[in-house]
Amino acid sequence: QKEVEQNSGPLSVPEGAIASLNCTYSDRGSQSFFWYRQYSGKSPELIMSIYSNGDKEDGRFTAQLNKASQYVSLLIRDSQPSDSATYLCAVNINDMRFGAGTRLTVKP
Amino acid sequence: DTAVSQTPKYLVTQMGNDKSIKCEQNLGHDTMYWYKQDSKKFLKIMFSYNNKELIINETVPNRFSPKSPDKAHLNLHINSLELGDSAVYFCASSHHRVPSYEQYFGPGTRLTVT
């Protein structure tokens, strides 16, 4: 079983819709969870971190964590074409483990 | 103003050569990392240094040798380059504190071995 799993996509949503990105992880001892955005040819950029069960909102982004289900998600409201990128889920176990990423395309 | 910088941005070299990549951060972090991102875009940690000391050394060929002269710098030297070493190498840094390990990445070095 992979340590961090994401649906590789591609995920396509129309402009203005909600994009939902999902991630599961294997180690129940994980304490820190992150979402990174990576544009093609660029480096990963941290967009959200979450440490407690529940929701955390930052602008159009909402991260959701459910430790019992070992599940973390990212919702992007009012999706824009500029949100088109690969989204990487990362979980800090003893060190940072990344999922393979979900490619999101927002169509105008 | 660059938080995490790497040089060079691109590196094209032949098999068997030795090359180095340099990384510097001005965020005041005490931990620095090297990651490899392969052609399938999977990002995998290679090394982690905390206060100039190696704390993570994943299963990486010993042709790869990191060196940290101080907390703000972490270099990666690669001996006897192989075709399979072609990838993008990212440097990152963070504070080493629980529970937050927010890592910030440099722009990457695209290594092509021919």
Contacts between the chains, C-beta under 8 A, distances in Angstrom:
chain1	res1	chain2	res2	distance
A	31	B	98	6.6
A	31	B	99	4.3
A	32	B	98	7.9
A	32	B	99	4.8
A	32	B	100	6.1
A	32	B	101	5.5
A	34	B	102	6.9
A	34	B	103	7.8
A	38	B	41	7.9
A	42	B	107	7.5
A	42	B	108	7.7
A	43	B	90	5.8
A	43	B	105	4.2
A	43	B	106	6.3
A	43	B	107	5.3
A	43	B	108	5.1
A	44	B	43	6.9
A	44	B	90	7.3
A	44	B	105	5.0
A	45	B	105	7.4
A	46	B	102	5.9
A	46	B	103	7.2
A	46	B	104	6.6
A	49	B	100	6.7
A	49	B	102	5.5
A	51	B	99	4.9
A	51	B	100	7.1
A	86	B	41	6.6
A	88	B	43	6.6
A	90	B	103	7.9
A	92	B	99	7.6
A	92	B	101	4.7
A	94	B	56	7.7
A	95	B	45	5.6
A	95	B	48	6.0
A	95	B	56	5.1
A	96	B	33	7.6
A	96	B	45	6.2
A	96	B	101	6.4
A	96	B	103	6.0
A	97	B	45	7.7
A	98	B	42	7.4
A	98	B	43	4.4
A	98	B	44	7.4
A	100	B	40	7.4
A	100	B	41	7.2
A	100	B	42	5.4
A	101	B	41	5.9
A	101	B	42	7.9
A	101	B	43	7.9
